[in-house]
Structures are given as structure tokens and as C-alpha cells.
Amino acid sequence: MPATLHHWPSKVANIIVYLTLLSGNLYSTFGGDKNTDSPYDSKYKSYITPAQYTFFAWTVVYFLFGGMMVYQWFTDKVHEAVGWQFVTVSILNAIWLALWSSGHTILAFVSLLFTASAVSYIYYRLVRLHDADTMGEILFLHLPFSLYHAWIFVLMVINAFAVLSPVKEDGPSTFQVVLAVIGLVFIASTVVGYIEYKKGDVAGALVLAWYLIGVFVQQDHPVIHWTALGLGIAVAIYTLKPFVARSLGRRNGGETAPLLG
């Protein structure tokens, strides 16, 4: 498949914002001032903040977006499905990163609302209008946005709880425990949407399962700790439903929906 220069302005813009966002994220994590608040090891914690390693889900997302930066030169499908929206999303994400790192958690949450809206626009276009026809489209178009969409949702909840229910020195109050459980159940219930209404988006659902297991590892309050584990296991098991449905569909000679996009 030969490379094409069609829509080259948007392709170049995608690369610029991708590199800018990637470098900004790396700098906030591994460099800069010692008081800089890293998104991986934040001082703004709540009782549903997951273990630090959980945030390295970003590594997978950035790797796949890096693949998209190359893949876009060999197909017009990326431009047709995403257009200039990736530039918008990257700028909004960079704004969130800057606000969060500088301690403006409320403004950071507001910026995440706009980021989630922009990501959702791309995500639903992919789900509803652009089925994945090749392995390249699955790996470097549908998969990164599935992971990104789910992770932005997780960040919104983490950010909201960091504002509304921060960690106390004497441990969580009963209200904070109840609030944490509600938040965890809310995240787990979102998996139903990914599996039932988004063409069996297993990738997005697994991001939420990964987050719940991260909360189980990080939080030591018994109710929050075991609730996160139970929900994480339930979510992981529920992601098997599309595979079971596909297997039964093949056995019965029926049609089945794709598992991703």
C-alpha cells in the first residue's frame, strides 16, 4: 500500500500535537521541578485513586497513537474518521495535564469535560460510521480511541473525587466510603454500555477492569478494597460475553457483531 500525501496538513498537525503531548507527559512524569504533580504519582488523591502503575495504561495509548501517526500516511480512513479532531483532543488533553500538574484540580476537571466530549465525538463516529475493515484500522484507529475514551472517563472520575473527597490523615469517613463505593459501582456499570451498546468494545471495558484492580491494590480500607476487587473480577468476566456470543453465533450459523468497532 503506497503512501499518500492526501490531506497532508491535518496529518502533519496530528504528528506535531502528538509529539507535543507525549513530550509534555514524559516531562511531567520524569523531569521538571520536584514539586510538579505527576499524573502518575499525584499528591491529589482520593479513596478511589488506583495504584501508580495503573496510569501506565497511557503507555499503550501513546504507543498505538504513534502507530496511527505512521498509518495515516497509507490510508485516508484516519482523516475521514478523525479529521482535525485529534488536534483538538490533544490540545485539550495538554491543558488538563498542565492544570492538574499545577494544582488547579477544579479547572482540570472542567477541561476534562471538554476533552471527553471531543474524544466521544471521534469514538462514536468510529463505532457508528466507520467499521474496521483491516487489521491496521483495528490496531491504529479503533483500538487507541477505544482505550483513550475509557481512560478519559476514568480520569474524570479520579479528578472529580480528588476535588470532592480527598484523602484525610485519619482515614475516610463513613460518607466517603459510601461515596467511593458508589463511584466504583458507577465505573463498573459503564462496562455494560461498552459491551452492550458499542459493538462489544472489549478494549474499553478492560481499561475499566484494569482501573478497578488498581484501586483494589492501592486502597486498604476493607470495604473499598474488596468492593474494587469484586467489581474488577465481575467486569473482567463480563468482557467475555461478546466472545461467547460470537462462538454461539458461529455454532448456530448466525451473524455476530464485531468485537471492536
QUIMO-V421918 format. One record per residue. RES is the residue in one letter. PSI is psi as a letter, one per 20 degrees, with the letter a starting at -180 (NA if undefined). OMEGA is omega in degrees with one decimal (* if undefined). Layout:
BEGIN
res: <RES/RES>
psi: <PSI/PSI>
omega: <OMEGA/OMEGA>
END
This chain:
BEGIN
res: <M/P/A/T/L/H/H/W/P/S/K/V/A/N/I/I/V/Y/L/T/L/L/S/G/N/L/Y/S/T/F/G/G/D/K/N/T/D/S/P/Y/D/S/K/Y/K/S/Y/I/T/P/A/Q/Y/T/F/F/A/W/T/V/V/Y/F/L/F/G/G/M/M/V/Y/Q/W/F/T/D/K/V/H/E/A/V/G/W/Q/F/V/T/V/S/I/L/N/A/I/W/L/A/L/W/S/S/G/H/T/I/L/A/F/V/S/L/L/F/T/A/S/A/V/S/Y/I/Y/Y/R/L/V/R/L/H/D/A/D/T/M/G/E/I/L/F/L/H/L/P/F/S/L/Y/H/A/W/I/F/V/L/M/V/I/N/A/F/A/V/L/S/P/V/K/E/D/G/P/S/T/F/Q/V/V/L/A/V/I/G/L/V/F/I/A/S/T/V/V/G/Y/I/E/Y/K/K/G/D/V/A/G/A/L/V/L/A/W/Y/L/I/G/V/F/V/Q/Q/D/H/P/V/I/H/W/T/A/L/G/L/G/I/A/V/A/I/Y/T/L/K/P/F/V/A/R/S/L/G/R/R/N/G/G/E/T/A/P/L/L/G>
psi: <o/q/q/q/j/p/k/h/g/h/g/g/h/g/g/g/h/g/h/g/g/g/h/g/g/g/g/h/g/i/a/a/q/h/i/p/o/q/i/h/m/q/i/n/q/a/j/j/p/r/q/g/h/h/i/j/h/h/g/g/g/h/g/h/h/g/h/h/h/g/h/h/i/j/q/i/h/g/h/h/h/g/c/j/h/h/g/g/g/g/g/h/h/h/g/g/g/g/g/g/h/j/j/m/h/g/h/g/g/g/h/h/g/h/g/h/g/g/g/h/g/g/g/h/g/g/g/h/i/n/q/o/i/r/h/g/h/g/h/j/f/g/g/h/h/g/g/g/g/h/h/h/g/g/h/g/g/g/g/g/h/h/g/h/m/q/p/q/h/j/r/q/r/g/g/h/g/g/g/g/g/g/g/g/h/g/g/h/h/h/h/g/g/h/g/h/i/l/k/l/n/h/g/g/h/h/g/h/g/g/g/h/h/h/g/g/h/g/p/i/p/g/g/g/g/h/g/g/g/g/h/g/g/g/g/g/h/h/i/i/g/h/h/g/h/g/g/h/g/g/h/j/j/r/q/q/q/q/i/o/NA>
omega: <-176.4/176.1/-179.7/178.4/177.4/176.8/-175.6/178.5/-179.8/179.3/177.7/178.4/177.6/-179.3/-178.7/-178.0/177.4/-179.9/179.1/-179.9/179.8/-179.3/177.8/179.7/179.1/-179.1/-178.7/-177.4/-171.9/-176.4/176.9/-178.4/-177.3/179.5/178.4/-177.0/-178.1/175.7/179.6/-177.2/-170.8/172.7/177.3/-173.4/173.7/-178.1/169.4/173.2/-178.1/175.9/-174.8/-176.4/-179.0/-176.2/177.8/166.2/176.0/-178.3/179.2/-179.3/-179.2/178.2/-179.5/175.6/173.9/175.0/178.9/179.0/177.3/-175.0/-176.6/-179.6/-176.7/179.0/175.4/-175.7/179.9/-179.6/-178.7/-176.2/-172.3/-178.5/179.0/-175.7/178.6/176.8/179.0/-179.2/-178.2/178.3/179.0/178.2/178.0/177.4/177.6/-178.3/-179.6/-179.8/-180.0/-177.7/-179.5/173.9/179.1/-170.0/179.7/177.2/177.6/178.8/178.1/179.0/177.5/177.1/177.9/178.3/179.9/178.8/-179.6/178.4/-180.0/178.2/178.5/-176.3/-177.8/172.9/178.5/-177.9/-172.4/-169.9/-173.0/176.3/178.6/-177.8/-178.6/177.6/177.9/179.0/177.9/-173.0/-170.0/175.4/-177.4/-175.3/-179.7/-179.6/173.5/179.2/-178.3/-179.3/-179.6/-177.2/175.5/176.8/177.6/179.6/178.1/-179.7/178.7/-179.9/-179.5/-179.4/176.5/178.1/-171.2/-173.4/-178.9/-179.5/177.0/-179.1/-177.4/177.1/-176.2/172.1/178.4/178.8/-179.6/177.0/179.1/179.9/178.8/179.2/177.4/179.0/179.5/177.7/178.4/178.1/-179.8/-178.4/178.3/178.5/178.2/178.4/-179.7/-175.9/-172.1/-170.4/-177.2/176.0/176.9/-178.2/-178.2/-178.2/178.6/179.7/-179.4/174.9/180.0/175.9/177.2/179.1/-177.8/176.3/176.5/176.7/176.9/-179.1/-172.6/-172.0/-177.0/174.4/-172.0/-177.2/-179.3/-177.7/-174.6/174.9/179.4/179.1/-179.3/179.7/178.5/178.6/179.9/179.6/-179.6/178.4/-177.8/179.2/178.1/-175.1/179.6/179.0/177.3/179.7/178.9/179.9/179.1/178.8/177.6/-178.4/-178.4/178.7/-178.5/177.9/178.1/179.6/177.5/-178.5/-179.6/178.1/*>
END
